[in-house]
Amino acid sequence: MNELKQLPREIHKHIRARTYIGSSSLGVSDGLVTNLAFLSGFAAATSNLAVIRIAGVASMLAGSISMFFAGIIAGRSEYELYQADAKREAGEIEEEPEEEKDELREFYISKGLTREQASSVVEQIASNKAKFLEDILMHELHVHRAKIPNPIKAGAVIGLSFLAGALIPLGPFLLLPTKVDSLIGASLLSPVFLFSVGAWRGHVVGRRFWKTGLETLGIGLAAALILYLIGLSYGFF
């Protein structure tokens, strides 16, 4: 017995802030693609670098603020939806406890337990109303309170991520002296970051990094090219 206690314990490290990884990836890629496309179109329409810089900064700030409040609203809506589900299921537990037990029992049977084992487990869970409700929400509706992000944090993550992404194509326009140099700099810098963001997203979700990297790169370059052509045609009139 003592020998068993001396065996090393295997500890698995979990990804922290898992809930915010998707928002961060979305914010960075959205900010990068949006401002790259915007700056490309604006640069094709005008040769005034100062105006392009002001427009790029305005686009970056407007987008990040918009994403911040959108993240708050989305997080708040998710929490309110969870509350509505919990209230409805709590009412059903009070009014029809046996039907709720049957639904939970069938879930455990589908997982491989015998009917007797499932009934025993369900009776133990049902003895605690809070745990009973938690189990119903998790197995029937696939929702859990712990998975709901904090609205303010969610908004801050996606807003700041958008800001960081939008700054990448804007950087050359702020630092380089001419419009042509800025366009070249953004054209060289942005694809590298587009691919990197896509590859990171692929790594996080378990897809092939090069595939998601190329997807993000293709979408970003296509958006930039379309708006550049639109801006170029506008400059002709």
C-alpha positions as CSV (number, residue, x, y, z in Angstrom):
1,M,0.0,0.0,0.0
2,N,2.9,2.3,0.9
3,E,4.4,1.5,-2.5
4,L,1.3,2.6,-4.2
5,K,1.3,5.9,-2.4
6,Q,4.9,6.6,-3.5
7,L,4.0,6.3,-7.2
8,P,4.3,9.6,-9.0
9,R,1.0,11.2,-9.8
10,E,0.2,12.1,-13.4
11,I,-0.9,15.6,-13.6
12,H,-2.5,16.9,-16.8
13,K,-2.3,20.6,-17.4
14,H,-5.5,22.1,-18.8
15,I,-5.6,25.1,-21.1
16,R,-6.4,28.2,-19.1
17,A,-8.9,30.8,-20.2
18,R,-10.2,28.3,-22.8
19,T,-13.5,30.3,-23.1
20,Y,-11.6,33.4,-24.3
21,I,-9.3,31.7,-26.8
22,G,-11.9,31.7,-29.6
23,S,-12.8,35.3,-29.0
24,S,-9.1,36.3,-29.0
25,S,-8.5,34.5,-32.3
26,L,-11.6,36.0,-33.8
27,G,-10.7,39.5,-32.7
28,V,-7.1,39.4,-34.0
29,S,-8.0,37.9,-37.4
30,D,-11.1,40.2,-37.8
31,G,-9.1,43.3,-36.9
32,L,-6.3,42.4,-39.2
33,V,-8.5,41.6,-42.2
34,T,-10.8,44.5,-41.6
35,N,-8.1,47.2,-41.4
36,L,-6.0,45.7,-44.1
37,A,-8.9,45.7,-46.5
38,F,-9.9,49.2,-45.3
39,L,-6.4,50.7,-45.7
40,S,-6.0,49.0,-49.1
41,G,-9.2,50.5,-50.4
42,F,-8.5,53.9,-48.9
43,A,-4.9,54.0,-50.2
44,A,-6.1,53.2,-53.7
45,A,-8.6,56.1,-53.5
46,T,-6.3,58.8,-52.2
47,S,-2.6,59.7,-52.2
48,N,-2.8,61.8,-49.0
49,L,-0.9,59.7,-46.4
50,A,-2.0,61.8,-43.5
51,V,-5.6,61.2,-44.4
52,I,-5.0,57.5,-44.8
53,R,-3.3,57.4,-41.3
54,I,-6.2,59.2,-39.7
55,A,-8.8,57.0,-41.4
56,G,-6.8,53.8,-40.4
57,V,-6.6,54.9,-36.7
58,A,-10.3,55.8,-36.7
59,S,-11.2,52.4,-38.3
60,M,-9.1,50.6,-35.7
61,L,-10.6,52.4,-32.7
62,A,-14.2,52.2,-34.0
63,G,-13.8,48.5,-34.7
64,S,-12.3,47.7,-31.3
65,I,-14.9,49.7,-29.4
66,S,-17.7,48.0,-31.5
67,M,-16.2,44.6,-30.8
68,F,-15.9,45.4,-27.1
69,F,-19.6,46.2,-26.7
70,A,-20.6,43.3,-29.0
71,G,-18.7,41.0,-26.8
72,I,-20.4,42.3,-23.7
73,I,-23.9,42.0,-25.3
74,A,-23.1,38.5,-26.5
75,G,-21.8,37.4,-23.1
76,R,-24.8,39.0,-21.4
77,S,-27.2,37.3,-23.8
78,E,-25.6,33.9,-23.2
79,Y,-25.9,34.3,-19.4
80,E,-29.5,35.4,-19.6
81,L,-30.3,32.4,-21.9
82,Y,-28.7,30.1,-19.3
83,Q,-30.8,31.7,-16.5
84,A,-33.9,31.2,-18.6
85,D,-33.1,27.5,-19.2
86,A,-32.2,27.0,-15.5
87,K,-35.5,28.6,-14.4
88,R,-37.5,26.5,-16.8
89,E,-35.8,23.2,-15.8
90,A,-36.1,24.0,-12.1
91,G,-39.8,24.4,-12.6
92,E,-40.0,21.1,-14.4
93,I,-38.1,19.4,-11.6
94,E,-40.6,20.7,-9.1
95,E,-43.7,19.8,-11.2
96,E,-42.6,16.6,-12.9
97,P,-39.6,15.2,-11.0
98,E,-40.1,11.6,-12.1
99,E,-40.1,12.6,-15.8
100,E,-36.9,14.5,-15.3
101,K,-35.4,11.5,-13.5
102,D,-36.4,9.3,-16.4
103,E,-34.7,11.6,-18.9
104,L,-31.5,11.6,-16.8
105,R,-31.7,7.8,-16.3
106,E,-31.9,7.2,-20.1
107,F,-28.8,9.4,-20.5
108,Y,-26.8,7.2,-18.2
109,I,-28.1,4.0,-19.7
110,S,-27.0,5.3,-23.1
111,K,-23.5,5.7,-21.6
112,G,-23.3,2.0,-20.7
113,L,-24.8,1.7,-17.2
114,T,-27.4,-0.9,-16.5
115,R,-30.9,0.3,-15.6
116,E,-30.3,-0.5,-11.9
117,Q,-27.0,1.3,-11.9
118,A,-28.5,4.3,-13.7
119,S,-31.4,4.4,-11.3
120,S,-29.1,4.4,-8.3
121,V,-27.0,7.2,-9.7
122,V,-30.0,9.3,-10.6
123,E,-31.5,8.9,-7.1
124,Q,-28.3,10.0,-5.5
125,I,-28.1,13.0,-7.8
126,A,-31.8,13.9,-7.3
127,S,-31.4,14.0,-3.5
128,N,-29.6,17.4,-4.1
129,K,-31.8,19.8,-6.1
130,A,-28.9,22.0,-7.1
131,K,-26.9,19.0,-8.4
132,F,-30.0,17.6,-10.0
133,L,-30.6,20.8,-11.9
134,E,-26.9,21.1,-12.9
135,D,-27.0,17.5,-14.3
136,I,-30.2,18.1,-16.2
137,L,-28.8,21.3,-17.8
138,M,-25.4,19.7,-18.6
139,H,-26.7,16.4,-20.1
140,E,-30.1,17.6,-21.6
141,L,-29.2,21.1,-22.8
142,H,-25.4,20.8,-22.9
143,V,-24.9,24.0,-20.9
144,H,-22.9,24.7,-17.7
145,R,-22.6,27.8,-15.6
146,A,-18.8,27.4,-15.6
147,K,-18.6,27.6,-19.4
148,I,-20.4,31.0,-19.6
149,P,-17.8,33.8,-19.9
150,N,-17.8,37.0,-17.9
151,P,-19.4,39.6,-20.3
152,I,-16.9,42.3,-19.4
153,K,-13.9,40.0,-19.8
154,A,-15.3,38.6,-23.1
155,G,-15.8,42.1,-24.4
156,A,-12.3,43.3,-23.3
157,V,-10.6,40.2,-24.9
158,I,-12.3,40.5,-28.3
159,G,-12.0,44.3,-28.3
160,L,-8.3,44.4,-27.4
161,S,-7.6,41.5,-29.8
162,F,-9.3,43.4,-32.6
163,L,-7.1,46.5,-31.7
164,A,-3.9,44.4,-31.9
165,G,-4.9,42.8,-35.2
166,A,-5.9,46.1,-36.7
167,L,-2.6,47.7,-35.7
168,I,-0.6,45.2,-37.8
169,P,-1.4,46.6,-41.2
170,L,-1.7,50.1,-39.8
171,G,1.9,50.1,-38.5
172,P,3.6,50.6,-41.8
173,F,1.4,53.5,-42.6
174,L,2.2,55.2,-39.3
175,L,6.0,54.5,-39.5
176,L,7.0,54.7,-43.2
177,P,7.3,58.1,-45.0
178,T,5.3,57.4,-48.2
179,K,2.1,55.7,-49.3
180,V,3.9,53.3,-51.6
181,D,6.3,52.3,-48.9
182,S,3.4,51.8,-46.5
183,L,1.5,49.7,-48.9
184,I,4.5,47.5,-49.6
185,G,5.2,47.2,-45.9
186,A,1.6,46.3,-45.1
187,S,1.6,43.8,-48.0
188,L,4.6,42.1,-46.7
189,L,3.8,42.2,-43.0
190,S,0.1,41.3,-43.0
191,P,0.2,38.0,-44.8
192,V,2.8,36.7,-42.3
193,F,0.5,37.6,-39.4
194,L,-2.6,36.4,-41.3
195,F,-1.1,33.0,-41.7
196,S,0.2,32.9,-38.1
197,V,-3.2,33.8,-36.6
198,G,-4.9,31.1,-38.8
199,A,-2.2,28.6,-37.8
200,W,-2.6,29.4,-34.1
201,R,-6.4,29.0,-34.4
202,G,-5.9,25.6,-36.1
203,H,-3.6,24.5,-33.4
204,V,-6.0,25.4,-30.7
205,V,-9.0,23.7,-32.2
206,G,-7.1,20.6,-33.3
207,R,-7.0,21.2,-37.1
208,R,-4.0,21.2,-39.4
209,F,-2.2,24.5,-38.7
210,W,-1.2,25.0,-42.4
211,K,-4.8,24.5,-43.6
212,T,-6.3,27.1,-41.2
213,G,-3.4,29.4,-41.8
214,L,-3.9,29.3,-45.6
215,E,-7.7,29.8,-45.1
216,T,-7.2,33.0,-43.0
217,L,-4.5,34.2,-45.4
218,G,-6.7,33.7,-48.5
219,I,-9.7,35.4,-46.9
220,G,-7.6,38.4,-45.8
221,L,-5.8,38.9,-49.1
222,A,-9.1,38.5,-51.1
223,A,-10.8,41.1,-48.9
224,A,-7.9,43.5,-49.3
225,L,-7.7,43.0,-53.0
226,I,-11.4,43.6,-53.5
227,L,-11.4,46.8,-51.5
228,Y,-8.2,48.0,-53.2
229,L,-9.9,47.5,-56.6
230,I,-13.0,49.3,-55.4
231,G,-10.9,52.2,-54.1
232,L,-8.8,52.3,-57.3
233,S,-12.0,52.5,-59.4
234,Y,-13.3,55.3,-57.2
235,G,-10.1,57.2,-57.6
236,F,-10.6,57.2,-61.4
237,F,-13.9,59.1,-61.2
